[in-house]
């Protein structure tokens, strides 16, 4: 996968994360109040803040540690959203979350050999 393709995939992840959050908010309108509503709203706010942060980065590539960290925080927050909203979301929304996480993991796995701390360097006992 080329760097340009990775960047466009990361942008697509952000767009899907936006759809996920909007879908959860819409689903919450059709259910009884959730016990952890305060926590859920906080995590939704964190998701929105992370998406805004990622959109503003000068270097949106996967080689930027701030991008990797930002996406990690976004995905973890989305997992918490899915947990708190478990009675409201449907399988389609949950599958969207799984697809987002899997896509990001795939991009990371392609990059791991490039970093000396992740196996590219030689083993100290070799």
CORZI-V724465 format. One record per helix or strand of 2 or more residues. SS is the DSSP state (H for helix, E for strand). FROM is the first residue (numbers start at 1). LEN is the number of residues. Records with the same first field share a line. If there is no record, write none. Layout:
SS=FROM-LEN / FROM-LEN
This chain:
H=3-26 / 37-20 / 65-20 / 91-24 / 116-3
